[in-house]
Amino acid sequence: MALHITDDTMTLKIDDRVVATARFSKHDAANENGAWIVSTHPARLFTRDQMMTALTWAASMVVLDASRRGQRVPLLAAWSLAAGIATTVGANLAHGLGHGAVGVLVSA
């Protein structure tokens, strides 16, 4: 996984495939200061894990931008981030089930 950041764009790559991009728009009609526009590229994704990584990353970028501007975090971004974290923890726990109780504790 790689994150490439410039002054006005951020790109998330997983296995050398672009899975999400964020672009700063100075001319956003809803916000006179500009806003980050995040888009995912589901056609380029091949696994559910990569999709959840991209969506969690996109939601965390929205939360980060809102906190930097001193604004409220959008509810959808907060829920998406929570769902991404819960999915990741759940997948880790499921992976550890094959190794018994110790495997579950270690994978958590």
One Martini backbone bead per residue (centre of mass of N, CA, C, O) as a GRO file, in nm:
protein
  108
    1MET     BB    1   0.097   0.036   0.022
    2ALA     BB    2   0.033   0.371  -0.112
    3LEU     BB    3   0.100   0.727  -0.056
    4HIS     BB    4   0.029   1.011  -0.260
    5ILE     BB    5   0.144   1.353  -0.210
    6THR     BB    6   0.023   1.670  -0.280
    7ASP     BB    7  -0.109   1.980  -0.269
    8ASP     BB    8  -0.404   1.864  -0.433
    9THR     BB    9  -0.332   1.546  -0.390
   10MET     BB   10  -0.446   1.200  -0.333
   11THR     BB   11  -0.304   0.860  -0.345
   12LEU     BB   12  -0.418   0.523  -0.342
   13LYS     BB   13  -0.216   0.225  -0.333
   14ILE     BB   14  -0.272  -0.123  -0.433
   15ASP     BB   15  -0.079  -0.313  -0.597
   16ASP     BB   16  -0.040  -0.078  -0.821
   17ARG     BB   17  -0.337   0.035  -0.759
   18VAL     BB   18  -0.580   0.257  -0.797
   19VAL     BB   19  -0.839   0.320  -0.534
   20ALA     BB   20  -0.786   0.630  -0.444
   21THR     BB   21  -0.898   0.977  -0.450
   22ALA     BB   22  -0.790   1.321  -0.377
   23ARG     BB   23  -0.929   1.651  -0.436
   24PHE     BB   24  -0.867   1.992  -0.440
   25SER     BB   25  -1.128   2.240  -0.430
   26LYS     BB   26  -1.150   2.591  -0.463
   27HIS     BB   27  -1.455   2.578  -0.624
   28ASP     BB   28  -1.663   2.519  -0.409
   29ALA     BB   29  -1.997   2.588  -0.368
   30ALA     BB   30  -2.035   2.503  -0.053
   31ASN     BB   31  -1.724   2.612  -0.016
   32GLU     BB   32  -1.518   2.890  -0.010
   33ASN     BB   33  -1.241   2.724   0.080
   34GLY     BB   34  -1.298   2.449   0.000
   35ALA     BB   35  -1.251   2.093  -0.099
   36TRP     BB   36  -1.255   1.755  -0.063
   37ILE     BB   37  -1.249   1.509  -0.326
   38VAL     BB   38  -1.369   1.179  -0.307
   39SER     BB   39  -1.256   0.879  -0.485
   40THR     BB   40  -1.337   0.571  -0.606
   41HIS     BB   41  -1.221   0.251  -0.780
   42PRO     BB   42  -1.399  -0.030  -0.819
   43ALA     BB   43  -1.299  -0.143  -1.100
   44ARG     BB   44  -0.991  -0.182  -0.971
   45LEU     BB   45  -1.095  -0.389  -0.783
   46PHE     BB   46  -1.058  -0.736  -0.635
   47THR     BB   47  -1.120  -0.693  -0.326
   48ARG     BB   48  -1.268  -0.640  -0.024
   49ASP     BB   49  -1.020  -0.539   0.128
   50GLN     BB   50  -0.955  -0.304  -0.064
   51MET     BB   51  -1.225  -0.157  -0.034
   52MET     BB   52  -1.209  -0.107   0.273
   53THR     BB   53  -0.948   0.052   0.265
   54ALA     BB   54  -1.048   0.282   0.082
   55LEU     BB   55  -1.295   0.372   0.255
   56THR     BB   56  -1.140   0.427   0.515
   57TRP     BB   57  -0.951   0.637   0.395
   58ALA     BB   58  -1.165   0.837   0.294
   59ALA     BB   59  -1.299   0.887   0.570
   60SER     BB   60  -1.040   0.987   0.716
   61MET     BB   61  -0.999   1.237   0.532
   62VAL     BB   62  -1.262   1.378   0.610
   63VAL     BB   63  -1.208   1.393   0.915
   64LEU     BB   64  -0.942   1.550   0.896
   65ASP     BB   65  -1.051   1.800   0.747
   66ALA     BB   66  -1.265   1.882   0.957
   67SER     BB   67  -1.066   1.917   1.196
   68ARG     BB   68  -0.885   2.136   1.062
   69ARG     BB   69  -1.149   2.337   1.023
   70GLY     BB   70  -1.354   2.309   1.272
   71GLN     BB   71  -1.562   2.092   1.193
   72ARG     BB   72  -1.797   1.883   1.146
   73VAL     BB   73  -1.846   1.558   1.116
   74PRO     BB   74  -1.965   1.365   0.897
   75LEU     BB   75  -2.174   1.105   0.942
   76LEU     BB   76  -2.083   0.918   0.709
   77ALA     BB   77  -1.782   0.920   0.779
   78ALA     BB   78  -1.804   0.806   1.065
   79TRP     BB   79  -1.949   0.541   0.987
   80SER     BB   80  -1.740   0.440   0.781
   81LEU     BB   81  -1.503   0.423   0.976
   82ALA     BB   82  -1.635   0.231   1.179
   83ALA     BB   83  -1.690   0.003   0.975
   84GLY     BB   84  -1.394  -0.043   0.890
   85ILE     BB   85  -1.288  -0.117   1.168
   86ALA     BB   86  -1.484  -0.350   1.229
   87THR     BB   87  -1.407  -0.522   0.983
   88THR     BB   88  -1.109  -0.558   1.049
   89VAL     BB   89  -1.142  -0.687   1.326
   90GLY     BB   90  -1.325  -0.920   1.234
   91ALA     BB   91  -1.122  -1.047   1.036
   92ASN     BB   92  -0.901  -1.100   1.245
   93LEU     BB   93  -1.068  -1.284   1.429
   94ALA     BB   94  -1.142  -1.497   1.214
   95HIS     BB   95  -0.847  -1.577   1.157
   96GLY     BB   96  -0.790  -1.669   1.469
   97LEU     BB   97  -0.990  -1.915   1.514
   98GLY     BB   98  -0.796  -2.151   1.409
   99HIS     BB   99  -0.610  -2.094   1.696
  100GLY     BB  100  -0.800  -2.009   1.899
  101ALA     BB  101  -0.800  -1.806   2.170
  102VAL     BB  102  -0.514  -1.698   2.122
  103GLY     BB  103  -0.558  -1.612   1.826
  104VAL     BB  104  -0.776  -1.403   1.885
  105LEU     BB  105  -0.610  -1.221   2.076
  106VAL     BB  106  -0.376  -1.162   1.877
  107SER     BB  107  -0.559  -1.051   1.633
  108ALA     BB  108  -0.682  -0.804   1.799
   0.00000   0.00000   0.00000
